[in-house]
Amino acid sequence: MLASADSELDHGPRAERSATMRMCAVSREVRPIDELIRFVVSPAGDIVPDLKRKLPGRGMWVTASRQVVAEAVRRHQFTKAFKRDLRISKTLPADIEALLVRSVIEALGIAAKARQVVAGFGKVESALREGTVEALIHASDGAADGIRKLDTLARQNDGNRGVQPPIPVVTALKSAELDLALTRSNVIHAALLAGPASKTFLSRSQMLVRYRLADDDKTAEKHGQDF
């Protein structure tokens, strides 16, 4: 069902459960809900990002972009949409990014508990050679040499995948964040294996990268399969 773009607010999570599109209150563009963030008002009058789209009350939708959220704060878009005085943190764009990072860390931790992750250069290299890797993960602050070697091996394996898409490369987390997710130290390289928990991690990683970089519709084209 295509949600109506006539109102800046939805009618609550239950009413919007079957909706696949919503209008961004800032750009006024209708987008898939996976490219948007829903915001609600807490009982205390605070603006709260509803990343899982489950919080009660009417919601306002904004493109999942740090730049667009900052614009919504600057233009007092939340106050206009909800038609009431609200408490809006000046650090809201950064706070949302921190929440998205936490959600990616949690998803990677769940995938690891499900034995859908291997870590360490040697184990990742072996998994790539065996053809069991669904996604390659590098710490964003990792050394370029090791990253280049594994990326090269992954690209070589892409030719053996037939009609399957290339192996995605995820660089959304720092080494310390990978350490936290995998409960070990000095993680620079990891590989995601097939499974439902892996799909959740990839979906959340895409959301984080989109939030950091999606200033326009060309972001997906620019980054291709890597995020």
Backbone torsions as a table, in degrees:
resi	resn	phi	psi	omega
1	MET	NA	133.7	177.1
2	LEU	-88.0	120.4	-179.0
3	ALA	-69.9	147.2	179.7
4	SER	-67.1	140.7	177.9
5	ALA	-98.4	10.2	-175.7
6	ASP	-77.6	-23.4	-177.5
7	SER	-118.9	143.7	177.7
8	GLU	-75.7	-17.0	-177.9
9	LEU	-115.7	144.4	172.8
10	ASP	-86.8	-173.7	-177.2
11	HIS	-109.8	22.9	178.6
12	GLY	108.3	160.0	-175.1
13	PRO	-63.3	-32.6	-179.9
14	ARG	-68.4	-41.8	-179.2
15	ALA	-68.7	-28.7	-175.3
16	GLU	-96.2	6.7	-172.5
17	ARG	-58.2	-35.2	-177.5
18	SER	-95.1	-0.2	-178.8
19	ALA	-72.9	142.1	177.5
20	THR	-115.2	-13.4	-178.4
21	MET	-133.8	148.1	173.2
22	ARG	-145.1	163.2	178.9
23	MET	-95.7	132.3	173.4
24	CYS	-71.1	128.2	-177.3
25	ALA	-69.8	-16.4	-178.9
26	VAL	-93.2	-55.8	-176.8
27	SER	-84.1	-18.4	-176.0
28	ARG	67.2	16.7	177.5
29	GLU	-91.5	140.8	176.0
30	VAL	-86.7	125.4	-176.2
31	ARG	-132.2	161.4	170.9
32	PRO	-60.9	144.5	-176.0
33	ILE	-63.2	-22.8	177.1
34	ASP	-69.2	-13.1	178.6
35	GLU	-103.7	12.9	-176.5
36	LEU	-129.9	160.5	172.3
37	ILE	-117.9	133.1	178.1
38	ARG	-92.4	137.1	178.2
39	PHE	-121.1	140.1	175.6
40	VAL	-128.2	171.4	178.1
41	VAL	-106.8	129.3	178.8
42	SER	-75.6	164.7	176.8
43	PRO	-56.8	-26.1	180.0
44	ALA	-85.5	-3.1	178.4
45	GLY	90.5	19.4	177.5
46	ASP	-94.5	145.2	172.2
47	ILE	-78.3	128.7	-176.4
48	VAL	-125.3	125.9	174.5
49	PRO	-72.6	126.9	-179.3
50	ASP	-103.7	79.1	-172.3
51	LEU	-64.6	-29.7	-179.3
52	LYS	-94.5	0.1	176.6
53	ARG	57.7	43.5	-177.5
54	LYS	-127.1	-9.7	-175.2
55	LEU	-70.2	143.7	-177.6
56	PRO	-70.5	163.6	178.4
57	GLY	95.9	167.2	178.6
58	ARG	-69.7	149.0	-175.4
59	GLY	-127.3	150.0	175.2
60	MET	-111.5	141.2	-174.1
61	TRP	-113.0	135.6	-179.7
62	VAL	-134.1	140.0	176.7
63	THR	-51.0	136.0	-177.3
64	ALA	-74.4	73.5	-179.3
65	SER	-143.9	130.8	178.7
66	ARG	-57.2	-40.1	-179.0
67	GLN	-64.0	-41.7	-178.1
68	VAL	-71.2	-38.3	176.4
69	VAL	-62.3	-42.4	177.5
70	ALA	-61.2	-38.1	178.0
71	GLU	-66.0	-38.5	178.0
72	ALA	-62.2	-39.8	177.6
73	VAL	-66.3	-46.5	-177.1
74	ARG	-61.6	-38.1	-177.3
75	ARG	-90.0	7.5	-179.3
76	HIS	55.4	36.3	-175.1
77	GLN	-65.9	-33.2	-179.5
78	PHE	-66.0	-45.0	179.2
79	THR	-62.2	-40.3	-179.8
80	LYS	-66.3	-42.0	-176.1
81	ALA	-69.9	-44.8	-177.3
82	PHE	-85.8	-9.9	175.3
83	LYS	56.0	47.2	177.7
84	ARG	-162.3	162.0	176.2
85	ASP	-72.8	135.0	-176.6
86	LEU	-132.4	157.2	172.4
87	ARG	-99.5	114.2	-176.5
88	ILE	-122.7	118.2	-179.0
89	SER	-66.2	137.8	176.2
90	LYS	-66.4	-21.3	-179.6
91	THR	-95.5	16.5	-176.8
92	LEU	-53.0	-47.1	179.6
93	PRO	-58.4	-42.9	179.1
94	ALA	-70.2	-36.6	179.2
95	ASP	-62.5	-40.3	179.1
96	ILE	-65.2	-42.6	178.6
97	GLU	-59.7	-41.4	178.6
98	ALA	-62.7	-39.2	177.6
99	LEU	-65.1	-40.6	179.3
100	LEU	-66.5	-39.9	176.3
101	VAL	-60.6	-45.0	179.4
102	ARG	-60.7	-39.2	-179.2
103	SER	-67.3	-34.9	177.0
104	VAL	-68.4	-43.2	177.8
105	ILE	-59.4	-45.2	180.0
106	GLU	-62.7	-41.9	-179.4
107	ALA	-65.2	-39.5	178.8
108	LEU	-67.6	-37.7	177.0
109	GLY	-63.0	-40.5	178.1
110	ILE	-65.8	-40.8	177.8
111	ALA	-63.0	-38.5	179.0
112	ALA	-65.5	-42.3	178.0
113	LYS	-63.2	-30.1	177.5
114	ALA	-83.8	6.6	179.5
115	ARG	61.1	37.9	177.5
116	GLN	-109.2	18.3	178.8
117	VAL	-138.8	138.5	168.1
118	VAL	-121.9	147.7	-176.6
119	ALA	-132.3	154.0	-178.0
120	GLY	102.9	142.3	-174.9
121	PHE	-55.4	-48.3	-176.1
122	GLY	-62.7	-44.8	-179.2
123	LYS	-67.6	-37.9	178.5
124	VAL	-67.2	-42.7	177.9
125	GLU	-59.4	-43.2	179.6
126	SER	-63.7	-43.7	-179.9
127	ALA	-63.3	-37.0	177.4
128	LEU	-64.8	-42.3	-179.5
129	ARG	-67.7	-30.3	179.6
130	GLU	-80.7	-12.8	179.1
131	GLY	76.3	27.1	-177.4
132	THR	-104.3	5.9	-174.1
133	VAL	-88.4	127.9	175.1
134	GLU	-92.8	-28.4	178.2
135	ALA	-158.3	146.7	179.0
136	LEU	-103.1	134.7	-177.7
137	ILE	-120.3	127.7	174.3
138	HIS	-123.6	143.6	169.9
139	ALA	-65.3	136.5	-178.1
140	SER	-64.4	-21.6	178.7
141	ASP	-105.8	21.3	179.2
142	GLY	-77.7	161.7	179.7
143	ALA	-67.4	140.1	-174.6
144	ALA	-65.4	-32.8	-174.3
145	ASP	-63.5	-50.4	179.5
146	GLY	-64.0	-39.2	178.3
147	ILE	-61.9	-44.2	-178.8
148	ARG	-63.0	-41.4	-178.5
149	LYS	-63.9	-45.2	-179.0
150	LEU	-71.5	-36.5	177.0
151	ASP	-62.3	-39.7	178.7
152	THR	-62.9	-43.6	178.8
153	LEU	-64.1	-40.0	178.3
154	ALA	-62.8	-42.0	179.9
155	ARG	-66.4	-35.2	176.4
156	GLN	-64.6	-38.3	179.4
157	ASN	-70.5	-24.6	180.0
158	ASP	-58.3	-33.2	-179.8
159	GLY	-68.0	-18.3	179.8
160	ASN	-95.7	1.2	-175.5
161	ARG	-91.7	2.2	177.9
162	GLY	64.0	-126.5	-177.2
163	VAL	-85.1	-1.8	179.1
164	GLN	-68.7	149.9	179.2
165	PRO	-68.0	160.6	177.8
166	PRO	-59.0	156.3	177.8
167	ILE	-66.8	122.0	177.7
168	PRO	-66.5	149.5	175.6
169	VAL	-118.0	120.4	-175.5
170	VAL	-105.9	122.3	178.4
171	THR	-127.3	32.8	-173.0
172	ALA	-79.8	-18.7	-174.6
173	LEU	-115.6	150.2	173.5
174	LYS	-82.2	167.5	-179.3
175	SER	-58.0	-43.7	-179.4
176	ALA	-61.8	-33.4	179.2
177	GLU	-74.3	-36.4	173.6
178	LEU	-65.1	-39.6	176.5
179	ASP	-56.5	-46.0	-178.2
180	LEU	-63.6	-41.9	-178.2
181	ALA	-67.7	-39.0	-172.3
182	LEU	-101.8	3.7	177.7
183	THR	50.1	48.0	174.1
184	ARG	-151.1	170.9	-174.1
185	SER	-106.2	154.1	173.7
186	ASN	57.8	44.2	176.5
187	VAL	-81.9	121.9	177.1
188	ILE	-114.2	-37.4	-177.5
189	HIS	-126.7	141.2	174.5
190	ALA	-148.8	164.0	178.0
191	ALA	-133.9	139.0	179.8
192	LEU	-96.9	129.6	178.5
193	LEU	-99.9	169.5	-174.7
194	ALA	-65.9	146.2	176.4
195	GLY	151.6	161.3	-178.0
196	PRO	-61.9	-35.8	179.5
197	ALA	-65.9	-33.1	178.0
198	SER	-64.9	-39.8	179.2
199	LYS	-62.9	-38.0	178.6
200	THR	-64.3	-43.5	178.9
201	PHE	-60.1	-45.4	-179.0
202	LEU	-63.7	-40.7	179.6
203	SER	-63.0	-44.0	-179.2
204	ARG	-70.9	-33.8	176.6
205	SER	-64.1	-41.6	177.6
206	GLN	-61.6	-40.6	179.4
207	MET	-62.6	-43.3	179.9
208	LEU	-63.1	-46.6	-179.2
209	VAL	-65.5	-40.5	177.8
210	ARG	-60.6	-41.4	-179.3
211	TYR	-64.0	-40.0	-178.7
212	ARG	-72.0	-32.4	-167.9
213	LEU	-122.7	-12.7	-169.6
214	ALA	-78.6	72.6	176.7
215	ASP	-83.2	-16.8	176.7
216	ASP	-156.3	178.7	-174.5
217	ASP	-73.4	-3.5	-178.0
218	LYS	-88.8	-3.3	-176.2
219	THR	-58.4	-47.4	-177.6
220	ALA	-62.8	-38.0	179.0
221	GLU	-66.2	-37.8	-176.5
222	LYS	-69.1	-36.2	-174.2
223	HIS	-98.5	-13.5	176.2
224	GLY	56.1	-127.3	-176.8
225	GLN	-87.2	-5.1	-176.1
226	ASP	-98.1	141.6	178.3
227	PHE	-161.0	NA	NA
